[in-house]
Structure formats: structure tokens, C-alpha cells
Amino acid sequence: MPETSENAILIDAYSQIFRVFYAIMHLSNQAGFPTNALLGFARLLLQLEKSYSPTRGCMFFDCGKPAFRLELAPGYKSNRPPMPEDLVKQMPLLRKLAGMFGWNVCECSNYEADDLIGAAVKSFPQQKFGIISSDKDLAQLIDEHAFMLIPARSGGGFEKRGIEETQSKFSVSPAQMIDYLSLLGDNSDVIEGVPGIGPKTAANILQQCNSLAEFFAEPARISNVKLQAKLLESRELLERNRKLITLCTRWPEETLGPADKWLQKRSPDWAKIAEFAHEYELKSILKELPAEFQNIAAAAVPQAPAAESKPAAGSSAADDLFSWSQEQQTAAGTVEQTEKKLPVQDSLF
């Protein structure tokens, strides 16, 4: 029996879509249509149903780069090449699949998914939230009511990251994560950190002075004179980084309406999911569905299209979101694989 939970589950959609896309090497159906992201995403959503049976939650997508962050740093996230064509083809179907599993898909201009997740969490201070992501920026939301659920690399579900786990991993508390990340910067987002300061030094700084605000109010709290001088010289950089990294947690009700309506998750439509799995030849997914839906006749389902699928009408996701890291671009192969010979880079449950 699955573990039922009253937690609302919030999904950082792009972080998980890119993860599953790269975790499974190129996979296509017999018509030549890419299906690797579809397979990995379906596995993720199935695992969530089996582990948590969520009745509240939402899936959040980025919607371009927020203007306020570009004003602070024009180069923000400027180093990301376009999304691979195989993933572009699958994106409309991934959104459709999310809907079949009962998830509302939410996005808003000038908000990144992390901001919307933060706004949802702050809108309901008594609600318990589980956040599906491995993005360190979201650790700033962790408290007695919010925790992260990170898909386990070793397989078997999710690793919970709460207050204690955050402290153990980073040697700082969730309340210190904004300052910690401001000191380090983030190469993937083109956020420059303080030169020469790594994770251990950043943690030591915050252990000595608790916060950057307290350091600048009393610099003598850092005993190392050279480090003290370096931080004072980097004050403008650190103040900018804090603004970049701090999530915008005001829910955009004027655009999206009440937050609560987005958190109303529906039950999965297992019949449609089974038809989808037949259509795109996701045989391993069919085996994991409720027994009464595993034998839907494949003959009744039209063959998947071989031609490129166009993005869903009305989708407002900006081109810069269709991106992947240069390391992943170099490592990706070109050989098509069948599902039976699927090479998995990171275990997906």
C-alpha cells in the first residue's frame, strides 16, 4: 500500500524533465519519435503516486528570465545553449502527461518556477510542503513546514532534505542558504561569487558571524584580517547576489488567481495514461499501472507521429529555458536505443 500524505507536493518541472532526459540515453518508438523524456517523466509521476498519493500540489514551469534579475545581472543564465531538438519535440507531450496524472501546470511571466514554489509555500504557512527538486536555491524555503524531496541517485524513491539534512550537507542552516550561495556564486546561472571562497570557507564565515548583514555591521567578527578585507571589498557583489538568489515569494494573484486553486490535484486518469503508454510504446510503464488498465488493446490506439511535434498552443516558455549544460551537450551520444537495452546514467527508481 502506498504511503498516504497530507503534504502538498510542488514540482520544479524543468529540473526534473532535464534530469530524466539526460538520465536515459536516446530512446525512440518504432516510428522514430523520441520517447526518453516521456519514459523518465512517467516513471517519476508514477513513483510520486506510489509513495505519496498526493491530493494537493502543482507542477511549476519557468517562463523566461525575470526582468528584475536581468536588471541586476544582464548576463543572468546567458551561458545556456538551446534545448536539444529531441526534448523540444517531447515538451508538449510532457505537459499533456502531467495533466493525465492530475497535475495543474502553472507558469507566470517574470517568475521562475522557484519563485512560484516559494510563493505557494509562503501563501500557506500551516500547510506542509514537499518540493521535488535538487536546486540548492530552494533550500532557503526549508523550515518546519517545508522540505525538499530529491530523487535518489541510488534508486528507490526520494531523499528527504529538511532542516537537519540541510545543516549536515552544507554546514549552514536553511535560513543561511541565501548568504551561503551569495558567497559561492553559481556558474550555471552566471552569478559570480567572491574569488577564493569555496563551500568550507563560506560555511565558516556564517558560523562565525551568523549572516552577512551581521558581518557588515561588525566586521571584526571575522578574525582573519585578509578574509575580512576581501568580504568588505565584495560588499556590492554580495548585496547584488542576495537579490538575485532571494526568491520572489509574492503570489501573482492578479495574473493567476488564488493560489489554492492551483494546488487542487486530481486523481490520475489511468485509462488515458495506459493509452498514452501504448501509443508511445512505453512498455515498462504499462506494467506498473493498476492491473485493470494494463491490457488496453494497442490496436485501438493510433501510431505515434514520426514528424516533429510543435509546442502546445499558448505556451509562454521562453527560448532561453530550452537549455542544457555544455558538459551534457558534449557527453550526449547519437545512437538510438531500444527500451530493452536502455542505458541509465542515474538510476530512476
C-alpha positions in Angstrom: 0.0 0.0 0.0 1.3 3.5 -0.8 2.1 5.9 2.0 -0.6 8.5 2.1 0.4 12.0 3.0 -1.3 15.3 3.7 1.7 17.1 2.3 1.2 19.3 -0.8 3.8 18.3 -3.5 5.3 21.1 -5.5 7.3 20.0 -8.6 10.1 22.1 -10.2 9.2 20.8 -13.7 12.2 21.7 -15.8 14.7 20.5 -13.3 13.1 17.0 -13.3 12.5 17.0 -17.1 16.1 17.7 -17.8 17.2 15.2 -15.2 15.2 12.3 -16.7 16.1 13.4 -20.3 19.8 13.0 -19.6 19.5 10.1 -17.3 18.2 7.9 -20.1 20.1 7.8 -23.4 18.4 8.3 -26.7 15.2 6.2 -27.0 12.6 6.2 -29.8 9.5 4.3 -30.7 9.3 2.3 -33.9 8.2 5.4 -35.8 11.4 7.2 -34.8 9.8 9.6 -32.4 12.0 10.3 -29.3 10.5 9.0 -26.0 13.3 9.0 -23.5 11.9 12.1 -21.6 8.4 10.6 -21.7 9.6 7.4 -20.2 11.6 9.0 -17.4 8.9 11.6 -16.6 6.2 8.9 -16.4 8.4 6.9 -14.0 8.7 10.0 -11.8 5.0 10.7 -11.7 4.2 7.0 -11.0 6.7 7.0 -8.2 5.0 10.0 -6.7 1.6 8.3 -6.8 3.0 5.1 -5.2 5.0 6.9 -2.5 2.7 9.8 -1.5 -0.8 9.5 -3.3 -0.8 13.4 -3.3 -4.2 15.1 -3.3 -2.7 18.6 -3.2 0.1 20.0 -5.3 1.1 21.6 -8.5 3.8 21.5 -11.3 5.6 24.7 -12.0 7.4 25.8 -15.1 9.8 28.7 -15.7 8.5 31.4 -18.0 11.5 33.3 -19.3 14.1 35.3 -17.2 12.5 37.7 -14.7 13.1 41.3 -15.7 14.2 42.3 -12.1 17.0 39.7 -12.3 18.2 40.8 -15.7 18.3 44.4 -14.5 20.6 43.3 -11.7 22.7 41.0 -13.9 22.2 41.3 -17.7 24.3 38.1 -18.1 22.0 36.0 -15.8 21.7 32.5 -17.3 23.2 33.7 -20.5 25.5 30.7 -20.9 22.9 28.1 -21.7 22.6 26.7 -25.2 19.3 25.8 -26.8 17.3 22.8 -25.7 18.1 19.6 -27.7 15.6 19.1 -30.5 14.6 15.7 -29.2 13.4 17.3 -26.0 11.7 20.2 -27.8 9.6 17.5 -29.6 8.6 15.9 -26.4 7.7 19.0 -24.4 4.0 19.4 -25.4 3.5 15.7 -24.6 5.2 16.0 -21.2 2.7 18.8 -20.2 -0.1 16.6 -21.5 1.2 13.6 -19.4 1.3 15.8 -16.3 -2.3 16.6 -16.8 -3.2 12.9 -17.2 -1.6 12.3 -13.8 -3.8 15.1 -12.3 -1.3 17.9 -12.0 -2.1 21.5 -12.8 0.7 23.1 -14.8 1.5 26.6 -13.6 3.7 29.4 -15.1 3.7 33.2 -14.9 5.8 35.8 -16.8 8.6 37.4 -14.7 8.5 34.4 -12.4 10.8 31.4 -12.4 9.5 28.1 -11.2 11.5 28.5 -7.9 9.7 31.8 -7.3 6.3 30.3 -7.8 7.1 27.4 -5.5 8.3 29.9 -2.9 5.2 32.0 -3.3 3.0 28.9 -2.9 4.8 27.9 0.3 4.5 31.3 1.8 0.9 31.6 0.9 0.0 28.7 3.2 2.3 28.9 6.3 0.5 26.0 8.1 0.5 23.6 5.1 3.2 21.0 4.9 5.0 21.0 1.5 7.3 18.6 -0.2 9.3 20.2 -3.0 10.5 17.9 -5.8 13.8 19.4 -6.9 17.6 19.2 -6.4 18.0 23.0 -6.9 20.0 24.4 -3.9 18.2 27.8 -4.2 15.1 26.1 -2.9 16.8 25.1 0.3 16.1 28.7 1.5 12.4 27.6 1.9 13.1 24.7 4.2 11.6 25.0 7.7 9.3 23.1 10.0 6.6 23.0 7.3 8.6 22.7 4.0 11.2 20.2 2.9 12.8 19.1 -0.3 12.3 15.7 -1.9 15.3 14.9 -4.1 15.0 11.9 -6.4 17.6 9.4 -5.1 20.5 8.6 -7.4 20.8 5.2 -5.8 17.2 4.4 -6.8 14.2 3.7 -4.7 12.3 7.0 -4.4 13.2 10.3 -2.8 15.7 11.6 -0.3 14.1 14.0 2.2 16.0 17.2 2.9 14.7 19.1 5.9 16.4 21.4 8.4 18.8 18.8 9.9 19.7 17.3 6.5 20.5 20.8 5.1 22.7 21.6 8.1 24.5 18.3 7.7 25.1 18.7 3.9 26.1 22.4 3.8 27.2 23.1 7.4 24.7 26.0 7.4 21.0 26.3 8.2 18.3 26.8 5.6 18.0 30.4 6.9 21.6 31.0 6.0 21.4 29.5 2.5 20.9 32.8 0.7 24.1 34.2 2.2 25.9 30.9 1.6 25.1 30.8 -2.1 25.8 34.6 -2.4 29.3 33.9 -1.2 29.8 31.0 -3.6 28.0 32.3 -6.7 26.6 29.9 -9.3 28.4 29.2 -12.6 25.3 27.6 -14.1 23.4 30.8 -13.6 26.3 33.2 -14.4 26.4 34.5 -10.8 29.9 35.4 -9.8 30.9 34.5 -6.3 33.6 36.0 -4.0 37.0 35.0 -5.5 38.8 32.3 -3.5 35.8 31.4 -1.3 34.6 27.8 -1.5 32.0 25.9 0.4 34.0 25.2 3.5 35.1 28.9 3.8 31.6 30.2 3.2 30.2 27.9 5.9 33.0 29.0 8.3 32.2 32.7 7.7 28.5 32.1 8.5 29.3 30.0 11.6 31.4 33.0 12.9 29.0 35.8 12.1 25.6 34.1 11.5 24.8 36.3 8.5 26.3 38.7 6.0 24.3 41.6 7.5 25.8 40.9 10.9 29.3 40.8 9.4 28.9 44.2 7.7 27.5 45.6 10.9 30.5 44.2 12.8 33.4 43.1 10.5 35.6 42.3 13.5 33.5 39.1 14.0 35.7 37.6 11.2 39.1 37.1 12.9 41.1 36.5 9.6 42.1 40.0 8.5 42.6 39.1 4.9 39.3 37.4 4.6 37.6 40.3 6.4 39.1 42.7 3.8 38.0 40.5 0.9 34.4 40.5 2.1 34.4 44.2 2.7 35.7 44.7 -0.9 33.0 42.4 -2.2 30.0 44.1 -0.4 28.4 45.4 -3.6 28.7 42.0 -5.3 27.3 40.2 -2.3 24.3 42.5 -2.0 23.6 42.0 -5.7 23.9 38.2 -5.3 21.5 38.2 -2.4 18.9 40.0 -4.5 19.4 37.5 -7.4 19.2 34.4 -5.2 16.3 35.5 -2.9 13.1 34.1 -4.2 10.2 36.3 -5.1 7.5 34.9 -2.8 4.6 37.1 -3.5 1.9 35.0 -5.2 0.8 36.8 -8.5 -2.9 36.6 -7.8 -3.7 39.4 -10.3 -2.4 37.1 -13.1 -3.0 33.5 -11.7 -5.9 34.0 -9.4 -6.0 32.4 -5.9 -3.0 30.1 -5.2 -5.3 27.4 -3.7 -7.0 26.6 -7.0 -3.6 25.6 -8.4 -2.9 23.2 -5.5 -6.1 21.1 -6.2 -4.6 18.0 -7.6 -6.9 15.5 -9.4 -6.7 11.7 -9.4 -4.7 10.2 -12.3 -6.7 9.2 -15.4 -5.3 5.7 -15.6 -7.1 4.8 -18.8 -5.6 7.8 -20.7 -2.2 7.1 -19.2 -2.4 3.5 -20.4 -3.4 4.6 -23.9 -0.6 7.1 -23.9 1.9 4.4 -22.8 0.6 2.1 -25.6 0.8 4.9 -28.2 4.4 5.8 -27.4 5.5 2.2 -26.7 6.4 2.7 -23.0 6.0 -1.0 -22.2 7.7 -0.7 -18.7 5.2 1.9 -17.7 2.2 -0.2 -18.6 3.5 -3.0 -16.3 3.4 -0.5 -13.4 -0.2 0.7 -13.9 -3.1 -0.7 -11.9 -3.9 -4.2 -13.2 -7.2 -3.3 -14.8 -5.5 -0.8 -17.1 -2.5 -2.9 -18.2 -4.3 -4.7 -21.1 -5.8 -1.9 -23.1 -5.7 -3.0 -26.7 -2.8 -1.4 -28.5 -4.7 -1.8 -31.8 -7.2 0.7 -30.6 -4.5 3.4 -30.3 -3.2 5.3 -33.3 0.5 5.1 -34.1 2.7 7.8 -32.6 3.7 10.5 -35.1 7.1 10.4 -36.6 7.1 14.1 -37.5 8.2 16.8 -35.2 5.5 17.9 -32.7 5.0 21.7 -32.3 4.9 23.4 -28.9 1.5 23.5 -27.4 -0.6 26.5 -28.3 -0.4 29.3 -25.8 2.8 28.0 -24.2 4.7 31.0 -23.0 8.0 29.3 -22.1 10.9 31.4 -23.5 13.6 30.0 -25.7 16.3 30.5 -23.1 14.6 27.9 -20.9 15.2 25.2 -23.6 18.7 24.7 -22.4 21.2 22.2 -21.2 24.7 22.3 -19.8 27.7 22.3 -22.1 29.0 19.2 -20.3 25.8 17.4 -21.1 25.9 18.6 -24.7 29.4 17.2 -25.1 28.6 13.9 -23.4 25.3 13.1 -25.3 25.5 10.4 -27.9 23.7 9.9 -31.2 22.9 6.2 -31.2 19.2 5.3 -30.9 18.5 2.7 -28.2 15.5 0.4 -27.6 13.8 0.4 -24.2 15.1 -3.2 -23.6 18.7 -2.0 -24.0 18.2 1.2 -22.2 21.4 2.6 -20.6 20.7 4.5 -17.5 23.2 7.1 -16.3 21.4 7.9 -13.0 19.0 5.3 -11.6 15.4 6.4 -12.0 13.7 4.5 -9.2 
